[in-house]
Amino acid sequence: MDRPLAPPQTEAPAPEEETGPSAPPALGARLVQPRTLISFAVGFALLALAIQRLDVNLAATWDVVRGANVPLYLLALVVYYAAFLFRSLRWRTLLRNVGFRRREGVALPPVAGLGRILLLSWFVNCLLPAKLGDAYRGYLLKRDADVSFSKTMGTVLAERILDLLVLFGLLGIAALVAFGAALPGAVVSLMELALALAVLLIVGLVAMRLLGGRIRGWLPHRLQGKYGLFEEGTLQSFRALPTLAAYTTVIWLMEAVRLYLVLLSLGVWRAHPAVLLFVGLAGALLTTVPFTPAGLGFVESGLVSLLLLAAGLDLIGGMSTAVALSVALLDRSITYISLVVFGAVLHLWPGKR
């Protein structure tokens, strides 16, 4: 019957588990916070500015959208959500790499359960700026599998690093194949953004590997255990690297396939394959802009500009301004609006959420 009143002081990880997130973010309250409202205002302002600058005929754009081939559009939707299978398999590999295995006493959700968590986290990212859905992902896995929140967030960071490194490599190859050695200024700017993000993450990873002890020493005592688990989760995630790289490459190639199907649905049949890959990856890169939810405003403007640029270089046929905007709107109806709709259903569904 007797038991200690408090855990031994020498066990650093225990407080981290007890003080981790115990409740999901209050989405309704966060949606009406000034920061969130401002981020949406910025996104819609950017989109309105792009439409005004390009002098788009909205009536003509609506006619193009209404004429879309529905089966091809639905196929693009299927391809987009099929990619979540590979995202779930990749995340399961990352989680197993850090010791979240049954033989270690951890019962991870099945692949479908991990996919549900991923969809909910992306849903939150579509509503709130600064990628707050990533923290929601950590909360959901902690709740469902009783694992360390900090170590889980380490796997999320590792996933971001993998995404950016593979994206940068594919983006560079696609740019050189599509545009040749004389890269347009807009393409160079996107490449520089991808390179800067990749270098920043690599430098952070190396610093974590070489200076982990010092970094912990600089932190307040109550955060040292949490950082230790976060560091462990990040660094241990990169086992089975060929498998992780293969999953990531498939995920990014499916981005190009989805965009191609959207183009086909609007009657755009002639497009350089490398351009499709570059534009699809560029759109994904712009979703990382933290100032608006899921890059709202930045992605749409970027897609229209790149499509018109490629059309001007005769790399895509039949691409008017109205068609370019229609492509951007239809594509974002898949990667943004559908996520909000499906995510809301999952979030409000009775039971776990």
C-alpha positions as CSV (number, residue, x, y, z in Angstrom):
1,M,0.0,0.0,0.0
2,D,2.9,2.3,0.7
3,R,4.3,4.2,-2.2
4,P,6.4,7.3,-2.7
5,L,4.6,10.6,-2.7
6,A,6.6,11.9,-5.6
7,P,8.8,10.4,-8.3
8,P,12.5,10.4,-7.6
9,Q,14.2,13.7,-8.5
10,T,16.8,12.0,-10.7
11,E,14.2,10.9,-13.3
12,A,14.3,13.8,-15.7
13,P,11.9,12.5,-18.4
14,A,9.0,12.0,-16.0
15,P,8.1,15.7,-15.6
16,E,8.1,16.1,-19.3
17,E,5.5,13.4,-19.8
18,E,3.3,14.9,-17.0
19,T,3.6,18.5,-18.2
20,G,3.1,17.7,-21.9
21,P,-0.1,19.0,-23.7
22,S,-3.1,17.5,-21.9
23,A,-5.8,19.0,-24.1
24,P,-6.2,19.9,-27.8
25,P,-6.0,23.5,-29.0
26,A,-9.3,25.3,-28.7
27,L,-9.7,25.8,-32.4
28,G,-12.8,28.0,-32.1
29,A,-11.0,30.4,-29.8
30,R,-7.9,30.5,-31.9
31,L,-9.8,31.2,-35.1
32,V,-11.0,34.5,-33.7
33,Q,-7.7,35.6,-32.3
34,P,-6.3,38.8,-33.9
35,R,-3.2,37.0,-35.2
36,T,-5.3,34.4,-37.0
37,L,-7.7,36.9,-38.5
38,I,-4.7,39.1,-39.6
39,S,-3.1,36.0,-41.3
40,F,-6.3,35.3,-43.2
41,A,-6.6,39.0,-44.2
42,V,-3.0,38.9,-45.5
43,G,-3.6,35.8,-47.5
44,F,-6.8,37.1,-49.2
45,A,-5.2,40.5,-49.8
46,L,-2.3,38.8,-51.6
47,L,-4.7,36.8,-53.8
48,A,-6.8,39.9,-54.5
49,L,-3.6,41.9,-55.4
50,A,-2.5,39.2,-57.8
51,I,-5.9,39.1,-59.5
52,Q,-5.8,42.9,-59.9
53,R,-2.2,43.0,-61.1
54,L,-2.9,40.4,-63.7
55,D,-6.1,42.0,-64.8
56,V,-8.0,38.7,-64.7
57,N,-11.4,38.4,-66.2
58,L,-13.3,36.7,-63.3
59,A,-16.3,35.8,-65.5
60,A,-14.0,34.1,-68.0
61,T,-12.2,32.3,-65.1
62,W,-15.5,31.0,-63.8
63,D,-16.5,29.8,-67.2
64,V,-13.2,27.8,-67.4
65,V,-13.8,26.4,-63.9
66,R,-17.3,25.3,-64.7
67,G,-16.1,23.5,-67.9
68,A,-13.7,21.3,-65.9
69,N,-13.8,17.6,-66.6
70,V,-15.2,16.2,-63.3
71,P,-13.9,12.7,-63.5
72,L,-10.3,14.0,-64.0
73,Y,-10.7,16.4,-61.2
74,L,-11.9,13.7,-58.9
75,L,-9.0,11.5,-59.9
76,A,-6.7,14.4,-58.9
77,L,-8.5,14.4,-55.6
78,V,-7.9,10.7,-55.2
79,V,-4.2,11.0,-56.0
80,Y,-3.8,13.8,-53.4
81,Y,-5.3,11.7,-50.6
82,A,-3.5,8.6,-51.8
83,A,-0.3,10.4,-50.9
84,F,-1.4,10.3,-47.3
85,L,-0.9,6.6,-47.3
86,F,2.8,7.1,-48.1
87,R,3.0,9.9,-45.6
88,S,1.6,7.6,-42.9
89,L,4.0,4.8,-43.8
90,R,6.9,7.2,-43.7
91,W,5.8,8.6,-40.3
92,R,5.4,5.1,-38.9
93,T,9.0,4.4,-40.0
94,L,10.2,7.5,-38.3
95,L,8.3,6.6,-35.1
96,R,9.7,3.1,-35.1
97,N,13.1,4.5,-35.6
98,V,12.9,6.4,-32.2
99,G,11.7,3.3,-30.3
100,F,8.0,3.5,-30.6
101,R,7.5,-0.2,-31.2
102,R,5.3,-2.9,-29.7
103,R,8.3,-4.7,-28.2
104,E,9.2,-1.5,-26.4
105,G,5.7,-1.4,-24.9
106,V,4.3,1.1,-27.4
107,A,1.1,0.3,-29.3
108,L,1.1,2.7,-32.2
109,P,-2.1,3.4,-34.1
110,P,-2.4,1.4,-37.4
111,V,-1.5,3.1,-40.6
112,A,-5.1,4.3,-41.0
113,G,-5.0,5.8,-37.5
114,L,-1.7,7.6,-38.3
115,G,-3.2,8.9,-41.5
116,R,-6.2,10.3,-39.5
117,I,-3.8,12.1,-37.2
118,L,-1.9,13.5,-40.2
119,L,-5.2,14.7,-41.8
120,L,-6.3,16.4,-38.6
121,S,-2.9,18.2,-38.2
122,W,-3.1,19.4,-41.8
123,F,-6.7,20.6,-41.1
124,V,-5.4,22.7,-38.2
125,N,-2.6,24.1,-40.4
126,C,-5.3,25.2,-42.9
127,L,-7.0,27.2,-40.1
128,L,-4.1,28.6,-38.1
129,P,-0.7,30.2,-39.1
130,A,2.8,29.1,-38.0
131,K,2.2,25.4,-38.6
132,L,0.4,24.9,-35.3
133,G,-1.0,21.7,-36.6
134,D,2.3,20.0,-36.0
135,A,1.9,20.5,-32.3
136,Y,-1.6,19.1,-32.6
137,R,-0.2,16.0,-34.3
138,G,2.1,15.5,-31.3
139,Y,-0.8,15.9,-28.9
140,L,-2.9,13.4,-30.8
141,L,-0.2,10.7,-30.8
142,K,0.6,11.3,-27.2
143,R,-3.1,10.8,-26.3
144,D,-3.6,7.8,-28.5
145,A,-0.4,5.9,-27.9
146,D,0.9,7.4,-24.6
147,V,4.3,8.3,-26.0
148,S,6.6,11.3,-25.4
149,F,5.3,14.5,-27.0
150,S,8.8,15.9,-27.2
151,K,10.2,12.8,-28.9
152,T,7.2,12.8,-31.3
153,M,8.0,16.4,-32.3
154,G,11.5,15.3,-33.1
155,T,10.1,12.9,-35.7
156,V,8.0,15.8,-37.1
157,L,11.2,17.9,-37.5
158,A,13.0,15.0,-39.1
159,E,10.1,14.7,-41.5
160,R,10.4,18.4,-42.4
161,I,14.1,18.0,-43.0
162,L,13.5,15.0,-45.3
163,D,10.8,16.8,-47.2
164,L,12.9,19.9,-47.8
165,L,16.1,18.0,-48.8
166,V,14.3,15.8,-51.3
167,L,12.2,18.7,-52.5
168,F,15.2,20.9,-53.1
169,G,16.9,18.1,-55.1
170,L,13.9,17.4,-57.3
171,L,13.2,21.1,-57.7
172,G,16.7,21.7,-58.9
173,I,16.6,18.9,-61.4
174,A,13.2,19.9,-62.7
175,A,14.3,23.6,-63.1
176,L,17.4,22.7,-65.1
177,V,15.5,20.2,-67.3
178,A,12.6,22.6,-67.9
179,F,14.2,26.0,-68.1
180,G,17.8,25.2,-69.0
181,A,20.9,27.0,-67.7
182,A,19.4,30.5,-68.0
183,L,16.9,30.2,-65.2
184,P,14.2,32.9,-65.0
185,G,14.4,35.2,-62.0
186,A,11.3,33.8,-60.4
187,V,12.7,30.3,-60.6
188,V,16.0,31.4,-59.1
189,S,14.1,33.1,-56.2
190,L,12.3,29.9,-55.4
191,M,15.4,27.8,-55.6
192,E,17.1,30.3,-53.3
193,L,14.2,30.0,-50.8
194,A,14.4,26.2,-50.9
195,L,18.2,26.2,-50.5
196,A,18.0,28.7,-47.6
197,L,15.5,26.5,-45.8
198,A,17.5,23.3,-46.5
199,V,20.7,24.9,-45.3
200,L,19.0,26.3,-42.2
201,L,17.7,22.8,-41.2
202,I,21.0,21.1,-41.9
203,V,22.9,23.6,-39.8
204,G,20.4,23.1,-37.0
205,L,20.7,19.3,-37.3
206,V,24.5,19.4,-37.2
207,A,24.4,21.8,-34.2
208,M,22.0,19.5,-32.4
209,R,24.3,16.6,-33.1
210,L,27.5,18.3,-32.0
211,L,26.3,20.7,-29.4
212,G,23.4,18.8,-27.8
213,G,24.9,18.8,-24.3
214,R,25.7,22.5,-24.4
215,I,22.3,23.4,-25.8
216,R,20.7,21.5,-22.9
217,G,22.9,23.4,-20.5
218,W,21.7,26.8,-21.8
219,L,18.1,25.9,-21.2
220,P,16.1,26.3,-18.0
221,H,16.2,23.1,-15.9
222,R,12.5,22.4,-16.5
223,L,13.1,22.3,-20.3
224,Q,16.3,20.2,-20.3
225,G,14.5,16.9,-20.2
226,K,12.1,17.9,-22.9
227,Y,14.9,19.1,-25.1
228,G,16.8,15.8,-24.6
229,L,13.8,13.8,-25.8
230,F,13.2,16.2,-28.7
231,E,16.9,15.8,-29.7
232,E,16.7,12.1,-29.4
233,G,13.6,11.9,-31.5
234,T,15.1,14.0,-34.2
235,L,18.5,12.4,-34.5
236,Q,17.3,8.8,-34.2
237,S,14.7,9.3,-36.9
238,F,17.2,9.1,-39.8
239,R,17.6,5.3,-39.6
240,A,16.4,3.3,-42.6
241,L,17.2,6.4,-44.7
242,P,16.8,4.8,-48.2
243,T,13.2,3.8,-47.2
244,L,12.4,7.3,-46.0
245,A,13.9,8.8,-49.1
246,A,11.9,6.5,-51.3
247,Y,8.6,7.4,-49.5
248,T,9.4,11.1,-49.7
249,T,10.2,11.0,-53.4
250,V,7.0,9.2,-54.2
251,I,5.0,11.8,-52.2
252,W,6.5,14.7,-54.1
253,L,6.1,13.0,-57.5
254,M,2.4,12.6,-56.7
255,E,2.2,16.3,-56.3
256,A,3.2,16.7,-59.9
257,V,0.7,14.0,-61.0
258,R,-2.1,15.8,-59.1
259,L,-1.3,19.0,-60.8
260,Y,-1.2,17.3,-64.2
261,L,-4.6,15.9,-63.7
262,V,-6.0,19.3,-62.8
263,L,-4.5,20.7,-66.0
264,L,-6.0,17.9,-68.0
265,S,-9.4,18.5,-66.4
266,L,-9.2,22.1,-67.8
267,G,-8.2,20.9,-71.3
268,V,-4.5,21.8,-71.0
269,W,-2.9,18.8,-72.6
270,R,0.5,20.1,-73.7
271,A,2.9,20.6,-70.7
272,H,6.6,19.8,-70.2
273,P,6.8,17.1,-67.5
274,A,9.6,18.9,-65.7
275,V,7.5,22.0,-65.6
276,L,4.7,20.1,-63.9
277,L,7.1,18.8,-61.4
278,F,8.7,22.2,-60.7
279,V,5.3,24.0,-60.4
280,G,3.9,21.3,-58.2
281,L,6.9,21.3,-55.9
282,A,7.0,25.1,-55.8
283,G,3.4,25.2,-54.7
284,A,4.2,22.7,-51.9
285,L,7.2,24.8,-50.9
286,L,5.1,27.9,-50.6
287,T,2.8,26.2,-48.1
288,T,5.7,26.4,-45.6
289,V,5.4,30.2,-45.5
290,P,4.3,30.6,-41.9
291,F,2.6,34.0,-42.2
292,T,-0.8,32.6,-43.4
293,P,-2.6,29.3,-42.9
294,A,-1.1,26.7,-45.3
295,G,0.5,29.5,-47.3
296,L,-2.9,31.0,-48.3
297,G,-2.4,33.8,-50.9
298,F,1.3,32.9,-51.4
299,V,0.6,29.5,-53.1
300,E,-2.2,30.7,-55.4
301,S,-0.2,33.7,-56.5
302,G,2.9,31.6,-57.0
303,L,1.1,29.0,-59.1
304,V,-0.4,31.5,-61.4
305,S,2.9,33.3,-61.9
306,L,4.8,30.1,-62.6
307,L,2.2,28.8,-65.0
308,L,2.2,32.0,-67.0
309,L,6.0,32.1,-67.0
310,A,6.1,28.5,-68.4
311,A,3.4,29.5,-71.0
312,G,5.5,32.5,-72.0
313,L,8.4,30.1,-72.7
314,D,6.2,27.8,-74.7
315,L,6.5,25.0,-72.1
316,I,2.8,24.8,-71.5
317,G,0.2,25.2,-74.3
318,G,-3.2,26.9,-74.0
319,M,-2.4,28.8,-70.8
320,S,-4.2,32.1,-70.7
321,T,-4.5,34.2,-67.5
322,A,-8.0,32.9,-66.9
323,V,-6.8,29.3,-67.3
324,A,-3.8,29.8,-65.0
325,L,-6.0,31.2,-62.2
326,S,-8.5,28.4,-62.8
327,V,-5.7,25.8,-62.3
328,A,-4.6,27.5,-59.1
329,L,-8.2,27.7,-57.8
330,L,-9.1,24.1,-58.6
331,D,-5.8,22.8,-57.3
332,R,-6.2,24.6,-54.0
333,S,-9.8,23.4,-53.8
334,I,-8.1,20.0,-53.4
335,T,-5.1,20.9,-51.2
336,Y,-6.9,23.5,-49.1
337,I,-10.7,23.6,-49.2
338,S,-11.1,19.8,-49.2
339,L,-8.8,19.5,-46.2
340,V,-10.9,22.0,-44.3
341,V,-14.1,20.1,-45.2
342,F,-12.8,16.6,-44.5
343,G,-10.8,17.7,-41.5
344,A,-13.8,19.4,-40.0
345,V,-15.8,16.1,-40.4
346,L,-13.0,14.1,-38.7
347,H,-12.6,16.8,-36.0
348,L,-16.4,16.8,-35.2
349,W,-16.9,13.1,-35.5
350,P,-18.1,11.5,-32.3
351,G,-15.3,9.8,-30.4
352,K,-11.6,10.5,-30.6
353,R,-10.5,13.7,-32.3
